[in-house]
């Protein structure tokens, strides 16, 4: 069971949802079957999705491997300025496809991004972040989500970019980063420092993606919808 790096353990509770194929719970995410989460997450598990920014960092291990999870949800059409367009699902989806092909305009910390091979709704690319080279398999689920799976390097795992809709119809982007480091000792100061830095780096990429999609819409490179 993963343990939080932050000091919010006192705000934790168990949420156990029945697994009964004959009586499925509507709007209940699969990840809510059984996990340890904070009380502010329980609304989502009950199908009462609350839109707006949300982030958490969890440190844990699989065997001796340190595992880190960060997620954040942002509204696509929040804080619109004069002349800003209200975007529908098609615009952020086009942006995510472009990000899968070439993430450099979307992820400031990425140094290189080159596609090596591709197939129907997937591609494999080589990237460099912080001087570290790695390969990723990118899979596209049209107008729903893009999954980035790390294939090598010291930081392995999966990054999900999902297009969601809030209870009030608000268009949302949710990014979830689940990555592991087998070169770090679980519970160490090094693990805690890495988790904090990872949260800062990856969560900046969320807002950067929204901002870049809006810029490309303004430039005419992406249709508003």
C-alpha positions as CSV (number, residue, x, y, z in Angstrom):
1,X,0.0,0.0,0.0
2,X,1.4,3.4,-1.0
3,X,2.0,5.9,1.7
4,X,1.8,9.7,1.3
5,X,5.0,11.7,1.2
6,X,3.2,14.7,2.6
7,X,2.0,15.1,6.2
8,X,-1.7,14.5,5.4
9,X,-1.9,11.0,6.8
10,X,-4.3,12.1,9.5
11,X,-6.8,13.0,6.7
12,X,-6.9,9.5,5.3
13,X,-9.6,7.0,5.3
14,X,-10.4,3.6,3.7
15,X,-12.9,3.6,0.8
16,X,-14.1,0.1,-0.2
17,X,-16.5,-0.2,-3.0
18,X,-18.3,-3.5,-3.6
19,X,-17.2,-5.4,-6.7
20,X,-20.4,-6.9,-8.0
21,X,-20.8,-7.3,-11.7
22,X,-24.6,-7.8,-11.3
23,X,-25.1,-4.4,-9.6
24,X,-22.4,-2.0,-10.9
25,X,-22.2,1.4,-9.3
26,X,-22.9,4.2,-11.9
27,X,-20.2,6.8,-12.5
28,X,-17.8,5.1,-10.0
29,X,-14.2,5.0,-11.3
30,X,-12.6,1.6,-11.5
31,X,-9.7,2.9,-9.3
32,X,-12.1,3.4,-6.4
33,X,-12.7,-0.3,-5.7
34,X,-10.2,-0.3,-2.9
35,X,-7.5,2.3,-2.2
36,X,-6.4,4.6,0.6
37,X,-7.3,8.2,-0.3
38,X,-8.0,11.5,1.4
39,X,-11.5,12.6,2.3
40,X,-11.6,15.2,-0.4
41,X,-11.2,12.4,-2.9
42,X,-14.3,10.5,-1.8
43,X,-16.7,12.7,-3.7
44,X,-15.2,11.4,-6.9
45,X,-15.5,7.8,-5.8
46,X,-19.2,8.4,-5.1
47,X,-19.7,9.8,-8.6
48,X,-19.8,13.4,-7.4
49,X,-16.9,14.7,-9.4
50,X,-15.7,18.1,-8.3
51,X,-13.9,20.1,-11.1
52,X,-11.0,22.4,-10.6
53,X,-7.3,22.0,-9.6
54,X,-6.5,18.9,-7.5
55,X,-3.1,17.4,-6.9
56,X,-1.7,14.8,-4.6
57,X,1.7,13.0,-4.2
58,X,1.9,9.5,-2.9
59,X,5.2,7.6,-2.2
60,X,5.2,3.9,-1.9
61,X,6.9,0.8,-3.2
62,X,6.4,-2.4,-5.2
63,X,8.9,-4.7,-3.5
64,X,11.8,-2.4,-3.0
65,X,10.9,0.1,-5.8
66,X,9.9,3.6,-4.8
67,X,6.7,4.6,-6.6
68,X,5.3,8.2,-7.0
69,X,1.9,9.3,-8.1
70,X,0.8,12.9,-8.9
71,X,-2.5,13.9,-10.4
72,X,-4.1,17.2,-11.2
73,X,-7.4,18.2,-12.9
74,X,-7.8,21.7,-14.5
75,X,-10.7,23.3,-16.3
76,X,-10.1,24.0,-20.0
77,X,-12.3,27.1,-20.1
78,X,-11.5,28.7,-16.7
79,X,-10.4,32.3,-16.4
80,X,-11.1,33.3,-20.0
81,X,-9.8,36.7,-21.0
82,X,-11.3,39.1,-23.6
83,X,-11.4,37.4,-26.9
84,X,-10.7,33.9,-25.6
85,X,-12.9,31.2,-27.1
86,X,-14.8,28.6,-25.2
87,X,-13.3,25.3,-26.4
88,X,-15.1,22.0,-26.9
89,X,-13.6,18.5,-26.6
90,X,-12.1,18.5,-30.1
91,X,-9.6,21.4,-29.4
92,X,-7.8,19.8,-26.4
93,X,-7.9,16.5,-28.2
94,X,-6.1,17.9,-31.2
95,X,-3.6,19.5,-28.8
96,X,-2.9,16.1,-27.1
97,X,-2.3,14.4,-30.4
98,X,0.2,17.1,-31.3
99,X,1.8,16.7,-27.9
100,X,2.1,13.0,-28.5
101,X,3.9,13.7,-31.8
102,X,6.1,16.5,-30.5
103,X,5.9,17.5,-26.9
104,X,8.5,20.3,-27.0
105,X,5.9,23.2,-27.3
106,X,3.9,21.7,-24.5
107,X,6.5,20.5,-21.9
108,X,9.1,23.2,-21.1
109,X,11.5,20.8,-19.4
110,X,11.7,18.4,-22.4
111,X,14.8,18.9,-24.5
112,X,14.3,16.5,-27.5
113,X,11.4,14.5,-28.9
114,X,11.6,12.2,-32.0
115,X,9.2,9.6,-33.3
116,X,10.9,6.3,-34.0
117,X,8.0,4.2,-35.2
118,X,4.2,4.3,-35.4
119,X,1.1,2.3,-36.0
120,X,-2.7,2.8,-35.8
121,X,-3.4,4.9,-32.7
122,X,0.1,4.5,-31.3
123,X,3.7,5.5,-31.7
124,X,7.1,5.1,-30.0
125,X,9.2,8.1,-29.4
126,X,12.6,9.0,-27.9
127,X,12.8,11.9,-25.5
128,X,15.3,13.7,-23.3
129,X,14.4,15.4,-20.0
130,X,17.0,16.8,-17.7
131,X,19.7,15.3,-19.7
132,X,18.2,11.8,-19.3
133,X,17.3,9.9,-22.5
134,X,14.3,7.5,-22.5
135,X,11.8,6.0,-24.8
136,X,8.0,6.1,-24.5
137,X,5.1,4.3,-26.2
138,X,2.2,6.7,-26.8
139,X,-1.3,5.3,-27.2
140,X,-4.2,7.4,-28.4
141,X,-7.9,6.7,-27.4
142,X,-9.7,9.2,-29.7
143,X,-11.1,12.3,-27.9
144,X,-10.7,10.5,-24.6
145,X,-7.1,10.1,-23.4
146,X,-3.5,9.7,-24.4
147,X,-1.3,7.2,-22.4
148,X,2.5,7.6,-22.3
149,X,4.3,4.5,-21.1
150,X,8.0,4.8,-20.2
151,X,9.9,1.9,-21.8
152,X,13.3,2.4,-20.4
153,X,15.5,4.7,-18.3
154,X,15.7,5.0,-14.5
155,X,12.2,6.5,-14.3
156,X,9.5,4.0,-15.5
157,X,5.8,4.1,-15.4
158,X,2.8,5.7,-17.1
159,X,1.5,9.2,-17.7
160,X,-2.2,9.6,-18.6
161,X,-3.7,12.8,-20.2
162,X,-7.5,12.5,-20.0
163,X,-10.3,14.7,-21.3
164,X,-13.2,14.6,-18.9
165,X,-16.5,16.3,-18.2
166,X,-17.5,17.6,-14.8
167,X,-20.9,17.2,-13.3
168,X,-22.0,20.6,-14.5
169,X,-20.7,19.9,-18.0
170,X,-17.4,21.7,-17.5
171,X,-14.6,20.5,-19.8
172,X,-11.6,19.2,-17.8
173,X,-8.1,17.9,-18.4
174,X,-6.8,15.4,-15.9
175,X,-3.1,14.4,-15.9
176,X,-2.0,11.4,-13.8
177,X,1.7,10.6,-13.4
178,X,2.6,7.2,-11.9
179,X,6.3,6.6,-12.0
180,X,8.8,4.5,-10.2
181,X,12.5,4.7,-9.3
182,X,14.2,1.4,-8.4
183,X,17.5,3.2,-7.6
184,X,16.0,4.9,-4.5
185,X,15.4,3.5,-1.0
186,X,11.7,3.6,0.1
187,X,11.2,6.1,2.9
188,X,14.5,7.8,2.4
189,X,15.2,11.6,2.3
190,X,16.2,11.2,-1.3
191,X,12.8,9.7,-2.1
192,X,11.0,12.5,-0.4
193,X,13.1,15.2,-2.2
194,X,12.6,13.5,-5.5
195,X,8.8,13.3,-5.0
196,X,8.6,17.0,-4.2
197,X,10.6,17.9,-7.3
198,X,8.6,15.6,-9.5
199,X,5.3,17.2,-8.3
200,X,6.6,20.7,-9.2
201,X,8.0,19.6,-12.6
202,X,5.1,17.5,-13.8
203,X,2.3,19.7,-12.6
204,X,3.7,22.7,-14.4
205,X,3.3,20.6,-17.6
206,X,-0.5,20.4,-17.0
207,X,-1.1,24.2,-17.1
208,X,1.5,24.5,-19.9
209,X,-0.5,22.1,-22.0
210,X,-3.7,24.1,-21.6
211,X,-1.9,27.4,-22.3
212,X,-0.2,26.0,-25.4
213,X,-3.5,24.6,-26.8
214,X,-5.1,28.1,-26.3
215,X,-2.1,29.7,-28.0
216,X,-2.3,27.3,-31.0
217,X,-6.1,28.0,-31.2
218,X,-5.4,31.7,-31.3
219,X,-2.7,31.2,-34.0
220,X,-5.1,29.1,-36.1
221,X,-3.0,25.9,-35.8
222,X,-5.8,24.2,-33.9
223,X,-9.5,24.7,-34.7
224,X,-11.5,26.0,-31.7
225,X,-14.1,23.2,-32.2
